[in-house]
Structures are given as C-alpha cells and as structure tokens.
Amino acid sequence: MGFFKRWLKHQSQIFFWTYLPIILTFIFGYILDVYFPAVSQGFILLFYLATLGLAYRIWH
C-alpha cells in the first residue's frame, strides 16, 4: 500500500506541475484571442513563461 501512495503522490505532482500550467495557458490564450486578438500572442508567451517560472521556483 505504501508503494501505491508514493506512486499516486508522484503522479499528482506531475499532473499539477506539468499539465495544469498547459491547461491554464490554453484557457488564458483562448480568452485573450477572443477579446484581445491584437496583443494575444505576446501575453500568452508572458503568461506561459511566468507560469513555468513560478512552477520551477515552487518545485525547487
């Protein structure tokens, strides 16, 4: 049972730090593209880099 708990914790960390920023970037990008199409690419890049930076800072 201990192995399963460690594995589940590891998988949840991978999901939280890998897939969640990607999902948030797609949602943020879609909203920006709909409402602010002229500036959306730059802000999506900044949002993604800020999310990656925050995830790296918290993880390490």
LINURTA-V416616 format. One record per helix or strand of 2 or more residues. SS is the DSSP state (H for helix, E for strand). FROM is the first residue (numbers start at 1). TO is the last residue. If there is no record, write none. Layout:
BEGIN
SS,FROM,TO  SS,FROM,TO
END
This chain:
BEGIN
H,2,35  H,40,59
END
